[in-house]
């Protein structure tokens, strides 16, 4: 997955469907499609709560010093006024749901990954079609709000996003297989390796290598839910050999990728 550019002002196509806009119980669903990769960012801090979901690909997310990946069975939740970035690959369809009210399960949550079951997925897609009457749309909205379930609440720490580490994190979230080393990143940013490493410790509480490994393994967990074999996933997230990937995965999660797939 690679992404260039910022908020897609000119995607191949974008459709928006609004219902009872301006009211607390209103909802808008925006549907994006493109033959090129799209990035929603950088550092958006909108005045509406948002939910990002793609039914046919992986989304990379970055917010509050945390980089994560979500697959078709999950969506990325962001409370209003929280800076965030979301990126997706070429050929994906991405839905952005805008709300004025917070779903009950997300009260007090700034950033999270939520599950998207079959009904919620169907209702989001339904709201992004022509001819839906307002009463039916508001009923669908209520069912979406009630059907969301938190799967991962993300780090509740705020960063300013201006540091060197955030520049690197932004790039790696869009392309986890990027093999650029710390020394090369420092040279690109016209800073020292020591300064860049210190910035990673300050922003993320860990080294560059640790953060990149964690990000790659998170991407792998999403990809392993698809049809790709373990060897292919290993290369997709930047590992030169399946054995190195399996070793890193087992060290992080306590079981091998194969066991993770079998567990479902």
Secondary structure as GFF3:
##gff-version 3
##sequence-region A 1 264
A	DSSP	beta_strand	13	19	.	.	.	ID=ss1
A	DSSP	beta_strand	27	33	.	.	.	ID=ss2
A	DSSP	beta_strand	38	44	.	.	.	ID=ss3
A	DSSP	beta_strand	49	53	.	.	.	ID=ss4
A	DSSP	beta_strand	59	63	.	.	.	ID=ss5
A	DSSP	beta_strand	66	70	.	.	.	ID=ss6
A	DSSP	beta_strand	74	78	.	.	.	ID=ss7
A	DSSP	beta_strand	84	88	.	.	.	ID=ss8
A	DSSP	beta_strand	93	99	.	.	.	ID=ss9
A	DSSP	three_ten_helix	104	106	.	.	.	ID=ss10
A	DSSP	beta_strand	111	115	.	.	.	ID=ss11
A	DSSP	alpha_helix	118	127	.	.	.	ID=ss12
A	DSSP	alpha_helix	134	147	.	.	.	ID=ss13
A	DSSP	beta_strand	149	153	.	.	.	ID=ss14
A	DSSP	alpha_helix	164	174	.	.	.	ID=ss15
A	DSSP	alpha_helix	182	188	.	.	.	ID=ss16
A	DSSP	alpha_helix	193	204	.	.	.	ID=ss17
A	DSSP	alpha_helix	208	223	.	.	.	ID=ss18
A	DSSP	alpha_helix	230	236	.	.	.	ID=ss19
A	DSSP	alpha_helix	242	253	.	.	.	ID=ss20
A	DSSP	alpha_helix	257	263	.	.	.	ID=ss21
###
